[in-house]
Amino acid sequence: AVVRFGVVACAMGKGTKRNRDASRVSGGGQGGGDGGVKRKVEKQSAHRMSAGGGVRPSSKPGKGLSTTTPTKIAALRPPPCYRLSSAQTDEESSGHVLMPGDGEYADCLTKAYAGFHVDPPSVLPHGTHDTITNAFEQMYSAGYFQRDVLAAGNTVSPTFVRRTLVGNTGMTYLYQKLRIFAFPWCDDLTASKSPLRVVKALNDALVERARAVLLEHKDQRVQSDGSCDFNVTLINLMDPMDEALKSDVPLKNETKYGMGPTSVSWHSDSSLQPGSTVGVYHQAYGGGETMDPTWHVGLKTLDLVSPALRVPLATNSTYYMLRDFNKHHHHAVLAGSTKRYSSTHRVAVVAKDTFEYIKKRAVSAVGKSETLARYARDAKAGRNSTTSKRDSPTDENSLAKLTQFVGEVHRELEFQWIRMFWLQGQDHADRHAGYWNVRIGELTQAWDVCEFALRLILDTLRFASVADGAQSTAPPPPQRTYDLAVYVLQSISQARESHVERASSPAYKKLQPSRAPVNKPKFDDTSPLPENLRPAIAALLGGKKN
């Protein structure tokens, strides 16, 4: 059952009865490309190279906001390097590009690119391809495919390709500082003849096939095959090269090897479960694509020795990046002369990227409001009956620990979920009317309660301060509690300023007006705290009790 936050909010007092940001319902994506973000490559030792083989303050008094980084596992030994027989140096070898038909292509693929496998179109029944084609075209006509606007460092830019995310109910996918929200492929709101159900059938077929490929292609380097239980697919729509070069977001050339324009630049997929397999189903449209494919995937190792590969993709083929392939290699999509769809099936991390996760966090934070209200009442009245628990360094419900926890959840709700959802525009919200729009409304109600909880924390500190003129014999909270409150407000303030800067980027001018960022959650006269927190921070700093 869906947890509703309105009842809790209504019991909190002024500012929490509002039904602000009620979801508008009026009906009814790249950088991640066939993958996600670029990975920093650690420099290899000379021995290995030749062997062949939200914004935060600068300091904080407590533990910060949990991240969404996937769980790390011990580094696995990479595949052996492959040095071209004709190369005099490692650098010369690594600068070459091999294609099928080249003399050493097969040996290089087997040795340095272990874990890359291509299925020809015949592996899936012909009727399956026609059904998938119809599903993709229906999704295109319905407006599912949109450009994402990503942030890398100080750069904000739209993706070359258009994309959409489909997957298990409540799934999201985070890449290059953007959370995208999956259309459920098989929940109760998905129509029986929806193209999303066709995508789910394709996913099931690729899961079964991936298991067979893993069994057929064992790798002695790894102890576990990892998961191939794909829970999302990022479906990309790529324009023909000639059209893409003339668009508002033109393609960039691959410069290291001279491979030409790329629809998706070099990258490794992000936010995946460690050691999991990725399956990519490919469809291209146009004459001659089956006999002489114009779309290719580029592959390169991170060993600085092995040559790169350029692999042609016949339409309706599927390629797999097995086990730890994504850890030790980068790939790129080299633009072709026709329209292309690619459905990139992956095992995305779920620890902190599902609605169930954030709902549980929100409910827990909302539940702390009663204790915080009691602390505020007692501080105002000058009572000391709760001060031992309030100021305890170990009690989980101490004011310091509640300040830290509520602050973490508040920031996560506002900047990782609510603002991420509305950053993608009203059209995005309308298209997610079936599932996500309602749930973002629920999270907004929980965030509103967290705003009120922060107000209660500030009231407690204010009433406990002699500087505010409170008549109290109770001891003030420890200095650490004041420091935590300042840190929480500063981190929220800085994150809001960064979000405004990002949402004002000229990159959004390249999109349709309906895709422009929407400034939500909203603030008004009934808000527990103002949107601009700098005056509150100054007052808190000035009211500390020494």
TORVEXKE-180276 format. One record per residue (C-alpha): residue in one letter; residue number from 0; x, y, z. Coordinates in steps of 0.02 Angstrom, whole numbers, always signed. Layout:
N
['a' NUM [X Y Z]]
...
This chain:
546
['a' 0 [+0 +0 +0]]
['v' 1 [+59 +175 -40]]
['v' 2 [+102 +276 +115]]
['r' 3 [+18 +446 +117]]
['f' 4 [+102 +587 +210]]
['g' 5 [-45 +707 +216]]
['v' 6 [-116 +643 +382]]
['v' 7 [+50 +665 +469]]
['a' 8 [+72 +837 +392]]
['c' 9 [-98 +898 +447]]
['a' 10 [-58 +858 +627]]
['m' 11 [+99 +964 +626]]
['g' 12 [+25 +1137 +631]]
['k' 13 [+41 +1292 +524]]
['g' 14 [+126 +1270 +358]]
['t' 15 [+102 +1083 +347]]
['k' 16 [-81 +1074 +300]]
['r' 17 [-41 +1140 +128]]
['n' 18 [-63 +1031 -24]]
['r' 19 [+73 +1128 -113]]
['d' 20 [+141 +1067 -279]]
['a' 21 [-13 +964 -316]]
['s' 22 [+32 +862 -467]]
['r' 23 [-37 +925 -632]]
['v' 24 [-102 +784 -737]]
['s' 25 [-145 +823 -917]]
['g' 26 [-131 +656 -1000]]
['g' 27 [-51 +514 -1042]]
['g' 28 [+859 +547 -1153]]
['q' 29 [+1105 +523 -1175]]
['g' 30 [+1278 +540 -1092]]
['g' 31 [+1221 +368 -1033]]
['g' 32 [+1192 +322 -1217]]
['d' 33 [+1224 +139 -1233]]
['g' 34 [+1302 +176 -1065]]
['g' 35 [+1332 +312 -936]]
['v' 36 [+1471 +425 -877]]
['k' 37 [+1655 +430 -916]]
['r' 38 [+1766 +347 -788]]
['k' 39 [+1934 +412 -730]]
['v' 40 [+2070 +292 -782]]
['e' 41 [+2207 +258 -660]]
['k' 42 [+2381 +260 -733]]
['q' 43 [+2449 +87 -757]]
['s' 44 [+2621 +43 -692]]
['a' 45 [+2762 +29 -819]]
['h' 46 [+2772 -157 -782]]
['r' 47 [+2589 -188 -823]]
['m' 48 [+2595 -78 -977]]
['s' 49 [+2736 -180 -1053]]
['a' 50 [+2681 -351 -993]]
['g' 51 [+2562 -380 -1138]]
['g' 52 [+2443 -434 -1028]]
['g' 53 [+1211 +939 -209]]
['v' 54 [+1361 +1052 -153]]
['r' 55 [+1417 +1048 +22]]
['p' 56 [+1509 +1166 +140]]
['s' 57 [+1695 +1139 +152]]
['s' 58 [+1681 +1066 +326]]
['k' 59 [+1545 +983 +425]]
['p' 60 [+1523 +934 +606]]
['g' 61 [+1442 +766 +572]]
['k' 62 [+1415 +631 +445]]
['g' 63 [+1353 +698 +279]]
['l' 64 [+1215 +649 +160]]
['s' 65 [+1221 +471 +98]]
['t' 66 [+1279 +455 -82]]
['t' 67 [+1211 +348 -222]]
['t' 68 [+1377 +269 -268]]
['p' 69 [+1358 +83 -303]]
['t' 70 [+1437 -37 -179]]
['k' 71 [+1619 -66 -220]]
['i' 72 [+1698 -237 -233]]
['a' 73 [+1878 -289 -235]]
['a' 74 [+1963 -248 -400]]
['l' 75 [+1969 -394 -520]]
['r' 76 [+2119 -435 -627]]
['p' 77 [+2089 -358 -800]]
['p' 78 [+2098 -462 -959]]
['p' 79 [+2275 -481 -1029]]
['c' 80 [+2339 -348 -1148]]
['y' 81 [+2360 -381 -1333]]
['r' 82 [+2508 -302 -1420]]
['l' 83 [+2505 -297 -1610]]
['s' 84 [+2643 -401 -1685]]
['s' 85 [+2693 -258 -1800]]
['a' 86 [+2701 -128 -1661]]
['q' 87 [+2870 -72 -1595]]
['t' 88 [+2799 +6 -1436]]
['d' 89 [+2646 -8 -1324]]
['e' 90 [+2594 +166 -1378]]
['e' 91 [+2601 +118 -1561]]
['s' 92 [+2496 -38 -1528]]
['s' 93 [+2364 +55 -1428]]
['g' 94 [+2343 +185 -1565]]
['h' 95 [+2281 +59 -1694]]
['v' 96 [+2100 +13 -1734]]
['l' 97 [+2054 -162 -1791]]
['m' 98 [+1895 -218 -1881]]
['p' 99 [+1828 -390 -1928]]
['g' 100 [+1934 -456 -2071]]
['d' 101 [+2095 -380 -2005]]
['g' 102 [+2228 -511 -1972]]
['e' 103 [+2239 -497 -1783]]
['y' 104 [+2059 -443 -1747]]
['a' 105 [+1998 -613 -1685]]
['d' 106 [+2148 -644 -1573]]
['c' 107 [+2136 -468 -1499]]
['l' 108 [+1949 -487 -1469]]
['t' 109 [+1971 -654 -1382]]
['k' 110 [+2116 -599 -1272]]
['a' 111 [+2098 -414 -1229]]
['y' 112 [+1910 -399 -1251]]
['a' 113 [+1854 -557 -1162]]
['g' 114 [+1673 -533 -1112]]
['f' 115 [+1613 -446 -1271]]
['h' 116 [+1491 -553 -1370]]
['v' 117 [+1379 -514 -1519]]
['d' 118 [+1222 -614 -1561]]
['p' 119 [+1166 -610 -1743]]
['p' 120 [+984 -565 -1780]]
['s' 121 [+939 -749 -1804]]
['v' 122 [+958 -787 -1618]]
['l' 123 [+790 -703 -1586]]
['p' 124 [+639 -755 -1691]]
['h' 125 [+605 -643 -1841]]
['g' 126 [+430 -603 -1778]]
['t' 127 [+506 -536 -1619]]
['h' 128 [+601 -403 -1716]]
['d' 129 [+442 -343 -1803]]
['t' 130 [+349 -332 -1638]]
['i' 131 [+490 -232 -1559]]
['t' 132 [+497 -115 -1709]]
['n' 133 [+312 -77 -1689]]
['a' 134 [+334 -48 -1502]]
['f' 135 [+478 +74 -1526]]
['e' 136 [+382 +169 -1659]]
['q' 137 [+228 +180 -1547]]
['m' 138 [+337 +250 -1408]]
['y' 139 [+413 +375 -1529]]
['s' 140 [+241 +433 -1587]]
['a' 141 [+183 +451 -1406]]
['g' 142 [+330 +565 -1364]]
['y' 143 [+426 +450 -1247]]
['f' 144 [+596 +497 -1315]]
['q' 145 [+672 +661 -1253]]
['r' 146 [+845 +735 -1235]]
['d' 147 [+917 +735 -1060]]
['v' 148 [+1012 +886 -995]]
['l' 149 [+1164 +826 -900]]
['a' 150 [+1290 +909 -785]]
['a' 151 [+1474 +865 -785]]
['g' 152 [+1580 +980 -679]]
['n' 153 [+1527 +1157 -722]]
['t' 154 [+1460 +1106 -893]]
['v' 155 [+1273 +1083 -923]]
['s' 156 [+1227 +1013 -1094]]
['p' 157 [+1089 +915 -1181]]
['t' 158 [+1122 +740 -1245]]
['f' 159 [+1150 +703 -1428]]
['v' 160 [+1023 +562 -1424]]
['r' 161 [+846 +555 -1360]]
['r' 162 [+802 +422 -1235]]
['t' 163 [+679 +350 -1111]]
['l' 164 [+694 +234 -961]]
['v' 165 [+582 +82 -939]]
['g' 166 [+594 -44 -799]]
['n' 167 [+532 -119 -638]]
['t' 168 [+403 -18 -543]]
['g' 169 [+482 +120 -440]]
['m' 170 [+654 +111 -524]]
['t' 171 [+760 +263 -564]]
['y' 172 [+931 +281 -644]]
['l' 173 [+1060 +412 -593]]
['y' 174 [+1193 +470 -714]]
['q' 175 [+1292 +630 -737]]
['k' 176 [+1198 +717 -596]]
['l' 177 [+1026 +679 -669]]
['r' 178 [+900 +556 -599]]
['i' 179 [+784 +486 -732]]
['f' 180 [+623 +397 -686]]
['a' 181 [+572 +231 -761]]
['f' 182 [+405 +202 -845]]
['p' 183 [+343 +39 -765]]
['w' 184 [+338 -99 -894]]
['c' 185 [+217 -215 -806]]
['d' 186 [+123 -132 -662]]
['d' 187 [-66 -122 -643]]
['l' 188 [-72 +45 -734]]
['t' 189 [+17 -21 -889]]
['a' 190 [-112 -64 -1023]]
['s' 191 [-115 -242 -1086]]
['k' 192 [-68 -186 -1262]]
['s' 193 [+57 -54 -1207]]
['p' 194 [+223 -53 -1301]]
['l' 195 [+304 -52 -1129]]
['r' 196 [+248 -233 -1107]]
['v' 197 [+336 -276 -1270]]
['v' 198 [+494 -201 -1196]]
['k' 199 [+470 -311 -1043]]
['a' 200 [+454 -465 -1154]]
['l' 201 [+615 -416 -1242]]
['n' 202 [+698 -393 -1073]]
['d' 203 [+645 -567 -1018]]
['a' 204 [+713 -642 -1179]]
['l' 205 [+880 -554 -1157]]
['v' 206 [+893 -610 -975]]
['e' 207 [+871 -791 -1031]]
['r' 208 [+994 -770 -1174]]
['a' 209 [+1123 -683 -1064]]
['r' 210 [+1122 -830 -944]]
['a' 211 [+1158 -948 -1089]]
['v' 212 [+1298 -838 -1155]]
['l' 213 [+1379 -831 -983]]
['l' 214 [+1376 -1021 -976]]
['e' 215 [+1448 -1036 -1151]]
['h' 216 [+1587 -910 -1122]]
['k' 217 [+1668 -945 -955]]
['d' 218 [+1805 -831 -891]]
['q' 219 [+1934 -904 -774]]
['r' 220 [+1982 -731 -710]]
['v' 221 [+1820 -705 -616]]
['q' 222 [+1745 -808 -476]]
['s' 223 [+1566 -754 -508]]
['d' 224 [+1467 -718 -664]]
['g' 225 [+1376 -574 -581]]
['s' 226 [+1194 -537 -614]]
['c' 227 [+1103 -528 -780]]
['d' 228 [+930 -502 -705]]
['f' 229 [+901 -339 -798]]
['n' 230 [+786 -221 -702]]
['v' 231 [+789 -70 -819]]
['t' 232 [+825 -29 -999]]
['l' 233 [+880 +140 -1065]]
['i' 234 [+809 +150 -1241]]
['n' 235 [+900 +272 -1354]]
['l' 236 [+840 +350 -1517]]
['m' 237 [+981 +409 -1629]]
['d' 238 [+959 +512 -1787]]
['p' 239 [+1050 +477 -1951]]
['m' 240 [+1222 +555 -1951]]
['d' 241 [+1182 +687 -2083]]
['e' 242 [+1031 +748 -1984]]
['a' 243 [+1120 +739 -1817]]
['l' 244 [+1266 +845 -1880]]
['k' 245 [+1144 +984 -1926]]
['s' 246 [+1043 +981 -1764]]
['d' 247 [+1049 +1104 -1619]]
['v' 248 [+1154 +974 -1528]]
['p' 249 [+1277 +918 -1664]]
['l' 250 [+1381 +762 -1647]]
['k' 251 [+1564 +769 -1598]]
['n' 252 [+1705 +680 -1688]]
['e' 253 [+1802 +540 -1606]]
['t' 254 [+1977 +615 -1604]]
['k' 255 [+2091 +484 -1525]]
['y' 256 [+2073 +355 -1666]]
['g' 257 [+1989 +459 -1802]]
['m' 258 [+1832 +353 -1801]]
['g' 259 [+1718 +495 -1857]]
['p' 260 [+1560 +568 -1777]]
['t' 261 [+1498 +482 -1620]]
['s' 262 [+1318 +475 -1561]]
['v' 263 [+1384 +424 -1390]]
['s' 264 [+1564 +465 -1342]]
['w' 265 [+1684 +351 -1249]]
['h' 266 [+1615 +298 -1081]]
['s' 267 [+1583 +155 -962]]
['d' 268 [+1409 +123 -895]]
['s' 269 [+1373 +191 -722]]
['s' 270 [+1257 +148 -576]]
['l' 271 [+1266 -38 -611]]
['q' 272 [+1274 -181 -488]]
['p' 273 [+1456 -238 -478]]
['g' 274 [+1507 -367 -607]]
['s' 275 [+1337 -368 -691]]
['t' 276 [+1308 -399 -876]]
['v' 277 [+1239 -269 -997]]
['g' 278 [+1138 -321 -1151]]
['v' 279 [+1108 -201 -1296]]
['y' 280 [+976 -237 -1429]]
['h' 281 [+1005 -138 -1589]]
['q' 282 [+887 -90 -1731]]
['a' 283 [+933 +20 -1879]]
['y' 284 [+819 +78 -2019]]
['g' 285 [+869 +104 -2199]]
['g' 286 [+925 +15 -2355]]
['g' 287 [+1075 -100 -2342]]
['e' 288 [+1089 -100 -2152]]
['t' 289 [+1085 -289 -2141]]
['m' 290 [+1213 -324 -2277]]
['d' 291 [+1328 -174 -2247]]
['p' 292 [+1297 -98 -2074]]
['t' 293 [+1338 +86 -2054]]
['w' 294 [+1319 +86 -1865]]
['h' 295 [+1468 +26 -1764]]
['v' 296 [+1517 +11 -1582]]
['g' 297 [+1693 +63 -1536]]
['l' 298 [+1786 -29 -1399]]
['k' 299 [+1946 +14 -1309]]
['t' 300 [+2038 -57 -1160]]
['l' 301 [+2111 +39 -1015]]
['d' 302 [+2279 -49 -1024]]
['l' 303 [+2363 +75 -1144]]
['v' 304 [+2429 -70 -1248]]
['s' 305 [+2288 -157 -1341]]
['p' 306 [+2221 -84 -1504]]
['a' 307 [+2043 -20 -1511]]
['l' 308 [+1907 -116 -1603]]
['r' 309 [+1772 -56 -1721]]
['v' 310 [+1628 -180 -1725]]
['p' 311 [+1491 -165 -1858]]
['l' 312 [+1313 -196 -1795]]
['a' 313 [+1187 -281 -1907]]
['t' 314 [+1010 -223 -1874]]
['n' 315 [+916 -333 -1748]]
['s' 316 [+1079 -393 -1673]]
['t' 317 [+1117 -393 -1487]]
['y' 318 [+1284 -370 -1403]]
['y' 319 [+1328 -414 -1224]]
['m' 320 [+1460 -343 -1109]]
['l' 321 [+1481 -487 -988]]
['r' 322 [+1533 -485 -805]]
['d' 323 [+1670 -356 -773]]
['f' 324 [+1690 -299 -954]]
['n' 325 [+1620 -129 -912]]
['k' 326 [+1751 -108 -775]]
['h' 327 [+1902 -131 -888]]
['h' 328 [+1841 -59 -1054]]
['h' 329 [+1758 +94 -1130]]
['h' 330 [+1639 +92 -1276]]
['a' 331 [+1568 +221 -1396]]
['v' 332 [+1429 +223 -1526]]
['l' 333 [+1492 +275 -1698]]
['a' 334 [+1357 +363 -1797]]
['g' 335 [+1277 +278 -1947]]
['s' 336 [+1179 +340 -2096]]
['t' 337 [+1008 +282 -2034]]
['k' 338 [+892 +303 -1888]]
['r' 339 [+936 +189 -1743]]
['y' 340 [+856 +122 -1584]]
['s' 341 [+959 +38 -1450]]
['s' 342 [+883 -42 -1296]]
['t' 343 [+1019 -55 -1163]]
['h' 344 [+967 -181 -1031]]
['r' 345 [+1059 -171 -867]]
['v' 346 [+1057 -222 -684]]
['a' 347 [+1047 -50 -604]]
['v' 348 [+1087 -22 -421]]
['v' 349 [+934 -25 -308]]
['a' 350 [+1003 +17 -136]]
['k' 351 [+961 +203 -147]]
['d' 352 [+876 +226 -315]]
['t' 353 [+698 +160 -293]]
['f' 354 [+538 +238 -230]]
['e' 355 [+529 +106 -92]]
['y' 356 [+698 +164 -27]]
['i' 357 [+658 +349 -22]]
['k' 358 [+483 +317 +45]]
['k' 359 [+555 +222 +192]]
['r' 360 [+676 +364 +228]]
['a' 361 [+539 +493 +215]]
['v' 362 [+421 +400 +332]]
['s' 363 [+561 +383 +461]]
['a' 364 [+602 +569 +454]]
['v' 365 [+418 +620 +466]]
['g' 366 [+404 +512 +621]]
['k' 367 [+535 +616 +711]]
['s' 368 [+428 +772 +709]]
['e' 369 [+332 +729 +867]]
['t' 370 [+493 +720 +969]]
['l' 371 [+556 +882 +894]]
['a' 372 [+390 +968 +934]]
['r' 373 [+407 +915 +1116]]
['y' 374 [+584 +983 +1125]]
['a' 375 [+525 +1150 +1054]]
['r' 376 [+378 +1161 +1177]]
['d' 377 [+489 +1122 +1326]]
['a' 378 [+623 +1246 +1272]]
['k' 379 [+493 +1383 +1252]]
['a' 380 [+421 +1347 +1424]]
['g' 381 [+593 +1336 +1505]]
['r' 382 [+563 +1157 +1561]]
['n' 383 [+712 +1041 +1584]]
['s' 384 [+617 +875 +1589]]
['t' 385 [+681 +821 +1418]]
['t' 386 [+853 +902 +1416]]
['s' 387 [+949 +745 +1468]]
['k' 388 [+881 +650 +1319]]
['r' 389 [+885 +801 +1205]]
['d' 390 [+1069 +836 +1238]]
['s' 391 [+1131 +657 +1256]]
['p' 392 [+1283 +617 +1146]]
['t' 393 [+1223 +438 +1121]]
['d' 394 [+1032 +443 +1116]]
['e' 395 [+967 +417 +938]]
['n' 396 [+830 +543 +974]]
['s' 397 [+945 +679 +1038]]
['l' 398 [+924 +849 +957]]
['a' 399 [+1094 +836 +873]]
['k' 400 [+1061 +665 +795]]
['l' 401 [+885 +715 +740]]
['t' 402 [+954 +874 +664]]
['q' 403 [+1079 +772 +565]]
['f' 404 [+954 +639 +510]]
['v' 405 [+811 +756 +464]]
['g' 406 [+934 +867 +372]]
['e' 407 [+1000 +720 +271]]
['v' 408 [+827 +660 +222]]
['h' 409 [+768 +837 +183]]
['r' 410 [+914 +865 +63]]
['e' 411 [+891 +696 -17]]
['l' 412 [+705 +725 -45]]
['e' 413 [+727 +900 -114]]
['f' 414 [+881 +882 -223]]
['q' 415 [+889 +698 -270]]
['w' 416 [+704 +670 -303]]
['i' 417 [+584 +819 -307]]
['r' 418 [+693 +945 -397]]
['m' 419 [+765 +808 -510]]
['f' 420 [+589 +764 -564]]
['w' 421 [+534 +942 -601]]
['l' 422 [+701 +990 -677]]
['q' 423 [+646 +890 -829]]
['g' 424 [+492 +996 -862]]
['q' 425 [+303 +992 -858]]
['d' 426 [+291 +879 -1009]]
['h' 427 [+400 +753 -916]]
['a' 428 [+283 +761 -766]]
['d' 429 [+128 +741 -874]]
['r' 430 [+199 +587 -960]]
['h' 431 [+233 +510 -790]]
['a' 432 [+54 +541 -731]]
['g' 433 [+20 +356 -711]]
['y' 434 [+149 +320 -577]]
['w' 435 [+282 +449 -534]]
['n' 436 [+180 +609 -531]]
['v' 437 [+76 +549 -385]]
['r' 438 [+226 +484 -290]]
['i' 439 [+327 +641 -312]]
['g' 440 [+175 +730 -237]]
['e' 441 [+186 +615 -87]]
['l' 442 [+372 +646 -68]]
['t' 443 [+337 +833 -76]]
['q' 444 [+217 +817 +71]]
['a' 445 [+353 +724 +168]]
['w' 446 [+479 +859 +123]]
['d' 447 [+355 +989 +188]]
['v' 448 [+351 +900 +355]]
['c' 449 [+542 +898 +355]]
['e' 450 [+539 +1087 +326]]
['f' 451 [+428 +1104 +477]]
['a' 452 [+542 +988 +577]]
['l' 453 [+689 +1101 +537]]
['r' 454 [+586 +1248 +598]]
['l' 455 [+556 +1156 +762]]
['i' 456 [+742 +1127 +779]]
['l' 457 [+777 +1312 +755]]
['d' 458 [+640 +1358 +879]]
['t' 459 [+717 +1242 +1009]]
['l' 460 [+888 +1322 +988]]
['r' 461 [+815 +1497 +989]]
['f' 462 [+710 +1471 +1146]]
['a' 463 [+858 +1389 +1233]]
['s' 464 [+969 +1538 +1197]]
['v' 465 [+991 +1674 +1328]]
['a' 466 [+1026 +1794 +1187]]
['d' 467 [+844 +1774 +1136]]
['g' 468 [+786 +1821 +1309]]
['a' 469 [+712 +1654 +1360]]
['q' 470 [+682 +1638 +1547]]
['s' 471 [+748 +1463 +1576]]
['t' 472 [+847 +1368 +1706]]
['a' 473 [+876 +1224 +1585]]
['p' 474 [+1050 +1204 +1514]]
['p' 475 [+1071 +1252 +1331]]
['p' 476 [+1103 +1120 +1198]]
['p' 477 [+1286 +1076 +1166]]
['q' 478 [+1383 +1183 +1043]]
['r' 479 [+1387 +1035 +922]]
['t' 480 [+1199 +1046 +900]]
['y' 481 [+1211 +1227 +846]]
['d' 482 [+1352 +1183 +728]]
['l' 483 [+1249 +1043 +651]]
['a' 484 [+1100 +1156 +625]]
['v' 485 [+1210 +1286 +540]]
['y' 486 [+1287 +1153 +429]]
['v' 487 [+1117 +1083 +378]]
['l' 488 [+1049 +1255 +331]]
['q' 489 [+1208 +1303 +240]]
['s' 490 [+1209 +1143 +138]]
['i' 491 [+1026 +1167 +88]]
['s' 492 [+1057 +1349 +45]]
['q' 493 [+1208 +1311 -63]]
['a' 494 [+1119 +1167 -150]]
['r' 495 [+972 +1281 -192]]
['e' 496 [+1089 +1411 -265]]
['s' 497 [+1176 +1278 -369]]
['h' 498 [+1009 +1212 -430]]
['v' 499 [+953 +1386 -484]]
['e' 500 [+1115 +1407 -580]]
['r' 501 [+1093 +1238 -665]]
['a' 502 [+910 +1268 -708]]
['s' 503 [+957 +1436 -785]]
['s' 504 [+1081 +1358 -906]]
['p' 505 [+1064 +1405 -1091]]
['a' 506 [+1062 +1218 -1127]]
['y' 507 [+876 +1215 -1086]]
['k' 508 [+843 +1343 -1223]]
['k' 509 [+880 +1205 -1349]]
['l' 510 [+729 +1107 -1287]]
['q' 511 [+543 +1136 -1311]]
['p' 512 [+465 +1257 -1184]]
['s' 513 [+369 +1113 -1105]]
['r' 514 [+536 +1035 -1060]]
['a' 515 [+600 +1188 -967]]
['p' 516 [+634 +1163 -781]]
['v' 517 [+488 +1193 -663]]
['n' 518 [+531 +1279 -499]]
['k' 519 [+463 +1156 -373]]
['p' 520 [+441 +1132 -228]]
['k' 521 [+357 +1301 -209]]
['f' 522 [+373 +1421 -62]]
['d' 523 [+239 +1542 -2]]
['d' 524 [+184 +1637 +153]]
['t' 525 [+130 +1476 +239]]
['s' 526 [+299 +1391 +217]]
['p' 527 [+381 +1340 +382]]
['l' 528 [+546 +1413 +320]]
['p' 529 [+588 +1536 +182]]
['e' 530 [+670 +1479 +20]]
['n' 531 [+817 +1594 +56]]
['l' 532 [+895 +1526 +215]]
['r' 533 [+1039 +1648 +232]]
['p' 534 [+946 +1763 +356]]
['a' 535 [+900 +1611 +461]]
['i' 536 [+1082 +1555 +459]]
['a' 537 [+1140 +1726 +514]]
['a' 538 [+1011 +1730 +654]]
['l' 539 [+1065 +1557 +712]]
['l' 540 [+1247 +1606 +713]]
['g' 541 [+1207 +1764 +809]]
['g' 542 [+1099 +1672 +935]]
['k' 543 [+1221 +1536 +986]]
['k' 544 [+1236 +1518 +1172]]
['n' 545 [+1417 +1510 +1226]]
